Amino acid sequence: MIIAPILIDIKRQNQEQINIFSGRYFTVEPEKGLNGICDFLITKSPEMLTITAPVITIVEAKKENLNLGLGQCIAEMIAARIFNQK
């Protein structure tokens, strides 16, 4: 719940020209393991039904051990780069 107010403010500051998705399945290249549920996705599209490029992914830090979230973070950064390039 710490990041939600920040994301809402970002959306407000961008005059609703972006959209924020949370807990959505994001499939880019499943054969490479680039599929799964993202903590947060920010898209430039004002439409709330589909995820369109460009996207920014946000991964929540894991309280117990920050290193546990590094793999997820790296995978989401690679997936976002590939998704945005297509």
Residue pairs with C-beta under 8 A, 6 or more apart in sequence:
3 40
3 58
3 60
7 20
7 40
7 42
7 58
8 20
10 18
10 20
10 42
11 18
11 19
11 20
16 46
17 44
17 46
18 42
18 43
18 44
18 45
18 46
19 42
19 43
19 45
19 46
19 47
19 48
20 40
20 41
20 42
20 43
21 38
21 40
21 41
21 42
21 43
21 51
22 38
22 39
22 40
22 41
23 37
23 38
23 39
24 37
24 38
24 41
24 51
25 35
25 36
25 37
26 35
26 36
26 37
26 38
26 41
26 51
26 57
26 76
26 79
26 83
27 34
27 35
28 34
28 35
28 79
28 82
28 83
29 35
29 79
29 82
33 75
34 75
34 78
34 79
34 82
35 79
36 72
36 75
38 57
38 58
38 59
38 76
39 57
39 58
39 59
39 60
40 57
40 58
40 59
40 60
41 51
41 55
41 56
41 57
41 58
42 55
42 56
42 57
42 58
43 51
43 52
43 53
43 54
43 55
44 52
44 53
44 54
45 51
45 52
53 83
53 84
53 86
54 84
55 80
55 83
55 84
56 80
57 76
57 77
57 79
57 80
59 69
59 72
59 73
59 76
60 69
61 69
62 68
62 69
